[in-house]
Amino acid sequence: MADLESFNALQLDAIREVGNIGTGNAATALSGLLSRMIHMSVPETEIVSIYELAGHYGDPMEIVGAVFVRSMGGFECSLIFIQSEDDADLMVELLLKQQFGTFIPVGEIPEEMKDSALSEVGNIVLSSFLNAINLLIGTQYQISVPGVAHDMLSSILDVVASIYGQLGETALLVNTEISVEGLEDGRKISGHIILIPDPEALDLLLKKLKVM
């Protein structure tokens, strides 16, 4: 099992590039879904204590919308797509306008439809991310049914920490931001993709990348 405390710069750079490839694939898929240009930030690769996750990505008390999936198979990991609640609402409006050809204010959208649309966006973003990684390292995978949650950022990441805590106390996170461009009224929609590989998956990834 990879010792996260002893990771060197070459290994972190290799994993960061994997995140870059995954995010590029996810951005392309989201662009096709929404018919909009998508901007992506340079991925950040960090080794953090799972007990510090809750305060690691902004205000722990902020209400966010999150889509969570598990990948099983050759490369096992957890993936989360997190947006502020306002951005999640705008994303839902944008998707439904694209699908139905008319604007529907989010206040008029039933909660079940909102969560279904958010799940669709998250599933496309995260499965595209995973597909790029598995193609790169030559593995097969199965993805779980997406779970959608609306809660404080701290509560959502605490759940992730409790799941990952069964595997270890330290996690490697690949975090990147994607944003939708060209919206009316200068609006901006952004979201974070957070990848948390299982320890054994990290071993496999580093070997496939020939940096272990």
Kinemage of the C-alpha trace (Angstrom):
@kinemage 1
@onewidth
@group {chain A} dominant
@subgroup {mainchain}
@vectorlist {calphas} color= white
{ca met a 1} P 0.000 0.000 0.000
{ca ala a 2} L 1.325 3.441 -0.928
{ca asp a 3} L 2.692 5.448 1.983
{ca leu a 4} L 1.107 8.849 1.414
{ca glu a 5} L 3.518 10.556 3.775
{ca ser a 6} L 6.457 9.611 1.541
{ca phe a 7} L 5.013 10.683 -1.811
{ca asn a 8} L 7.552 12.601 -3.869
{ca ala a 9} L 7.067 15.501 -6.272
{ca leu a 10} L 7.221 13.256 -9.351
{ca gln a 11} L 4.422 11.053 -8.051
{ca leu a 12} L 2.240 14.016 -7.120
{ca asp a 13} L 2.833 15.604 -10.539
{ca ala a 14} L 1.863 12.341 -12.248
{ca ile a 15} L -1.369 12.110 -10.254
{ca arg a 16} L -2.084 15.792 -10.921
{ca glu a 17} L -1.762 15.129 -14.655
{ca val a 18} L -4.213 12.240 -14.336
{ca gly a 19} L -6.609 14.683 -12.694
{ca asn a 20} L -6.015 17.108 -15.549
{ca ile a 21} L -6.912 14.454 -18.130
{ca gly a 22} L -9.988 13.394 -16.186
{ca thr a 23} L -11.196 16.960 -15.760
{ca gly a 24} L -10.639 17.717 -19.447
{ca asn a 25} L -12.834 14.774 -20.370
{ca ala a 26} L -15.483 15.842 -17.852
{ca ala a 27} L -15.433 19.432 -19.148
{ca thr a 28} L -15.889 18.205 -22.725
{ca ala a 29} L -18.856 16.062 -21.706
{ca leu a 30} L -20.476 18.913 -19.751
{ca ser a 31} L -19.915 21.278 -22.670
{ca gly a 32} L -21.750 18.849 -24.940
{ca leu a 33} L -24.591 18.439 -22.432
{ca leu a 34} L -25.145 22.184 -21.987
{ca ser a 35} L -23.921 23.433 -25.390
{ca arg a 36} L -21.671 25.917 -23.562
{ca met a 37} L -17.979 26.563 -23.242
{ca ile a 38} L -16.515 25.111 -20.052
{ca his a 39} L -13.432 26.450 -18.285
{ca met a 40} L -11.331 24.215 -16.039
{ca ser a 41} L -8.724 25.141 -13.466
{ca val a 42} L -5.392 23.379 -13.021
{ca pro a 43} L -6.027 20.433 -10.660
{ca glu a 44} L -4.603 20.569 -7.152
{ca thr a 45} L -3.217 17.409 -5.572
{ca glu a 46} L -3.054 17.358 -1.806
{ca ile a 47} L -2.489 14.837 0.960
{ca val a 48} L -4.786 15.618 3.879
{ca ser a 49} L -6.107 14.040 7.036
{ca ile a 50} L -9.636 12.761 6.486
{ca tyr a 51} L -10.563 14.529 9.703
{ca glu a 52} L -9.722 17.890 8.090
{ca leu a 53} L -11.866 17.427 4.996
{ca ala a 54} L -14.793 19.423 6.359
{ca gly a 55} L -12.835 22.681 6.551
{ca his a 56} L -10.759 22.158 3.446
{ca tyr a 57} L -12.988 23.494 0.671
{ca gly a 58} L -14.426 26.766 1.867
{ca asp a 59} L -16.940 27.675 4.526
{ca pro a 60} L -17.940 24.463 6.362
{ca met a 61} L -21.366 25.987 7.086
{ca glu a 62} L -22.176 26.782 3.434
{ca ile a 63} L -25.156 24.897 2.031
{ca val a 64} L -24.088 22.982 -1.058
{ca gly a 65} L -25.478 20.547 -3.571
{ca ala a 66} L -23.341 17.447 -4.023
{ca val a 67} L -23.367 14.378 -6.241
{ca phe a 68} L -21.407 11.400 -4.926
{ca val a 69} L -20.416 8.169 -6.702
{ca arg a 70} L -18.235 5.170 -5.954
{ca ser a 71} L -16.112 3.543 -8.636
{ca met a 72} L -15.555 -0.209 -8.339
{ca gly a 73} L -13.293 -2.444 -10.374
{ca gly a 74} L -9.688 -1.864 -11.297
{ca phe a 75} L -9.501 1.702 -9.986
{ca glu a 76} L -11.624 2.062 -6.873
{ca cys a 77} L -12.277 5.566 -5.620
{ca ser a 78} L -14.836 8.070 -4.411
{ca leu a 79} L -15.785 11.017 -6.579
{ca ile a 80} L -17.792 14.074 -5.593
{ca phe a 81} L -19.119 16.987 -7.629
{ca ile a 82} L -19.832 19.883 -5.256
{ca gln a 83} L -21.522 23.203 -6.017
{ca ser a 84} L -22.928 26.001 -3.930
{ca glu a 85} L -26.699 25.681 -3.705
{ca asp a 86} L -27.118 28.784 -5.906
{ca asp a 87} L -24.809 27.357 -8.574
{ca ala a 88} L -26.575 23.992 -8.416
{ca asp a 89} L -29.907 25.761 -9.005
{ca leu a 90} L -28.480 27.665 -11.987
{ca met a 91} L -27.046 24.436 -13.400
{ca val a 92} L -30.474 22.801 -13.168
{ca glu a 93} L -32.105 25.769 -14.933
{ca leu a 94} L -29.501 25.635 -17.680
{ca leu a 95} L -29.901 21.894 -18.221
{ca leu a 96} L -33.697 22.017 -18.332
{ca lys a 97} L -33.631 24.978 -20.720
{ca gln a 98} L -31.320 22.967 -22.972
{ca gln a 99} L -33.583 19.915 -22.813
{ca phe a 100} L -36.986 21.595 -23.097
{ca gly a 101} L -36.104 24.716 -25.049
{ca thr a 102} L -37.659 27.087 -22.537
{ca phe a 103} L -36.559 28.735 -19.304
{ca ile a 104} L -38.127 27.385 -16.109
{ca pro a 105} L -37.336 29.333 -12.906
{ca val a 106} L -35.852 27.009 -10.325
{ca gly a 107} L -38.582 27.996 -7.863
{ca glu a 108} L -41.145 26.383 -10.169
{ca ile a 109} L -39.242 23.114 -10.534
{ca pro a 110} L -40.340 20.233 -8.255
{ca glu a 111} L -37.630 19.050 -5.883
{ca glu a 112} L -37.633 15.581 -7.443
{ca met a 113} L -36.988 17.055 -10.892
{ca lys a 114} L -34.251 19.317 -9.542
{ca asp a 115} L -32.442 16.401 -7.917
{ca ser a 116} L -32.882 14.274 -11.043
{ca ala a 117} L -31.331 17.021 -13.197
{ca leu a 118} L -28.500 17.570 -10.721
{ca ser a 119} L -27.877 13.824 -10.622
{ca glu a 120} L -27.720 13.756 -14.422
{ca val a 121} L -25.150 16.550 -14.497
{ca gly a 122} L -23.060 14.976 -11.749
{ca asn a 123} L -23.224 11.531 -13.300
{ca ile a 124} L -22.018 12.794 -16.684
{ca val a 125} L -19.224 14.869 -15.136
{ca leu a 126} L -17.979 12.126 -12.813
{ca ser a 127} L -18.384 9.161 -15.153
{ca ser a 128} L -16.536 11.072 -17.900
{ca phe a 129} L -13.757 11.817 -15.411
{ca leu a 130} L -13.551 8.149 -14.450
{ca asn a 131} L -13.675 6.945 -18.042
{ca ala a 132} L -10.620 9.016 -18.953
{ca ile a 133} L -8.621 7.633 -16.022
{ca asn a 134} L -9.535 4.029 -16.718
{ca leu a 135} L -8.723 4.378 -20.408
{ca leu a 136} L -5.365 5.845 -19.451
{ca ile a 137} L -4.363 2.979 -17.159
{ca gly a 138} L -6.190 0.175 -18.977
{ca thr a 139} L -8.695 -0.861 -16.311
{ca gln a 140} L -12.407 -1.604 -16.257
{ca tyr a 141} L -14.825 -0.062 -13.775
{ca gln a 142} L -18.402 0.066 -12.610
{ca ile a 143} L -19.931 3.232 -11.221
{ca ser a 144} L -22.542 3.344 -8.484
{ca val a 145} L -25.904 5.046 -8.830
{ca pro a 146} L -25.278 8.740 -8.045
{ca gly a 147} L -26.333 10.009 -4.653
{ca val a 148} L -27.525 13.610 -4.325
{ca ala a 149} L -27.384 15.606 -1.100
{ca his a 150} L -28.176 19.166 -0.052
{ca asp a 151} L -26.531 20.006 3.237
{ca met a 152} L -23.751 21.954 4.876
{ca leu a 153} L -20.368 21.362 3.254
{ca ser a 154} L -19.039 20.054 6.560
{ca ser a 155} L -21.825 17.471 6.865
{ca ile a 156} L -21.294 16.128 3.352
{ca leu a 157} L -17.527 15.848 3.702
{ca asp a 158} L -17.899 14.304 7.159
{ca val a 159} L -19.881 11.493 5.552
{ca val a 160} L -17.096 10.992 3.001
{ca ala a 161} L -14.540 10.969 5.815
{ca ser a 162} L -16.487 8.324 7.698
{ca ile a 163} L -16.558 6.099 4.612
{ca tyr a 164} L -12.903 6.606 3.826
{ca gly a 165} L -11.917 6.297 7.480
{ca gln a 166} L -12.395 2.554 7.191
{ca leu a 167} L -9.427 2.513 4.791
{ca gly a 168} L -7.027 4.931 6.451
{ca glu a 169} L -6.619 8.255 8.198
{ca thr a 170} L -4.948 10.090 5.327
{ca ala a 171} L -6.309 10.622 1.846
{ca leu a 172} L -4.947 11.936 -1.411
{ca leu a 173} L -7.354 14.411 -2.978
{ca val a 174} L -7.372 15.662 -6.545
{ca asn a 175} L -9.476 18.823 -6.647
{ca thr a 176} L -10.303 20.937 -9.678
{ca glu a 177} L -12.877 23.573 -10.595
{ca ile a 178} L -14.953 23.719 -13.763
{ca ser a 179} L -17.114 26.692 -14.697
{ca val a 180} L -19.700 27.437 -17.367
{ca glu a 181} L -18.924 30.419 -19.572
{ca gly a 182} L -20.990 32.748 -21.745
{ca leu a 183} L -24.035 33.021 -19.490
{ca glu a 184} L -26.490 35.894 -19.620
{ca asp a 185} L -26.319 38.707 -17.046
{ca gly a 186} L -22.702 37.871 -16.232
{ca arg a 187} L -23.718 34.856 -14.177
{ca lys a 188} L -21.136 32.200 -13.359
{ca ile a 189} L -21.690 28.562 -12.517
{ca ser a 190} L -18.847 26.581 -11.064
{ca gly a 191} L -18.323 23.283 -9.307
{ca his a 192} L -15.532 21.252 -7.770
{ca ile a 193} L -14.613 17.697 -8.724
{ca ile a 194} L -12.963 15.903 -5.815
{ca leu a 195} L -11.289 12.528 -6.396
{ca ile a 196} L -10.367 10.349 -3.403
{ca pro a 197} L -8.644 7.139 -4.590
{ca asp a 198} L -8.594 4.072 -2.337
{ca pro a 199} L -5.068 3.165 -1.130
{ca glu a 200} L -4.865 0.061 -3.352
{ca ala a 201} L -6.042 2.099 -6.337
{ca leu a 202} L -3.214 4.538 -5.721
{ca asp a 203} L -0.719 1.683 -5.810
{ca leu a 204} L -2.125 0.545 -9.155
{ca leu a 205} L -2.174 4.072 -10.560
{ca leu a 206} L 1.445 4.804 -9.620
{ca lys a 207} L 2.612 1.486 -11.099
{ca lys a 208} L 0.715 2.098 -14.334
{ca leu a 209} L 2.258 5.568 -14.563
{ca lys a 210} L 5.690 4.014 -13.880
{ca val a 211} L 6.429 6.289 -10.928
{ca met a 212} L 6.439 3.561 -8.274
